[in-house]
Amino acid sequence: MFWTLPTIMTWTRIVAIPLIVGVFYLPMAEPMRNLIATVLFIVFAATDWLDGFLARKLNQTSAFGAFLDPVADKFLVCASLLVLVHLNRADVFVALIIIGREIAISALREWMAQIGASKSVAVHMIGKVKTTVQMVAIPFLLYDGHLFRVIDTGLWGQWLIWISAVLTIWSMVYYLQKAIPEIRARAK
């Protein structure tokens, strides 16, 4: 199941990372770099929904795909955040919160799976809302201009990335609370 259409789409999110980063090293005007990086991010982020849909529709779900999908998402988000910090469009504190949470919750989920309690830290709506806000904030910050000459994407992106940081903490607390009973039971 390494090379099904859904899995190939998931791999594209990982391949997209050097493309998005590399755009900012091209010798062109900043607005054009911003536009290209934004379009790339949106196109590749959309594959997150599409690969899951196709996997279910084509009956090509797999354990490998279930593993790779969140890894690809986290790589794409974390790499984009690092680019935004480098460009001074996102605060390093926000990036630390988001990246730190992703590492912590990934480790927690791995450990919970090892002890047979992965259902207690299954994806919850708060995690989905957090991801949605991040996936809107990041392209706004990559674009960093005025959309339709009305929407200041830099300003909106700043608000949204901070909201996503709050949601990130909230979701981490939620997952930790769900895991604490299992952690306490194993600590005895």
Secondary structure by P-SEA (a helix, b strand, c coil): ccccaaaaaaaaaaaaaaaaaacccccccaaaaaaaaaaaaaaaaaaaaaaaaaaaaaccccaaaaaaaaaaaaaaaaaaaaaaaaaccccaaaaaaaaaaaaaaaaaaaaaaaacccccccccaaaaaaaaaaaaaaaaaaaccccccccaaaaaaaaaaaaaaaaaaaaaaaaaaaaaaaaaaaac
